[in-house]
């Protein structure tokens, strides 16, 4: 999956208040580090485990807090 496909999928589930640049950042955070980024096209493609991580990051960041609850930051 490339960034444009990931972006269009994520925009279908988030609203207009979700920052568009965060989708691209999430794409980059989810892709594994590559040994040779200059000679490889791998940095532009996402495999399925990386897609799951990226999609979960977007859903986690987008999920609204129900009224009356306090946001708790959990660091793993």
Protein Blocks (a to p, Z undefined) as FASTA:
>chain_A
ZZklmmmmmmmmmcfklcfklmmmmmmmmpccdfblmlpcklmpccfklmmmmmmmmmmm
mmccdehiacddddZZ
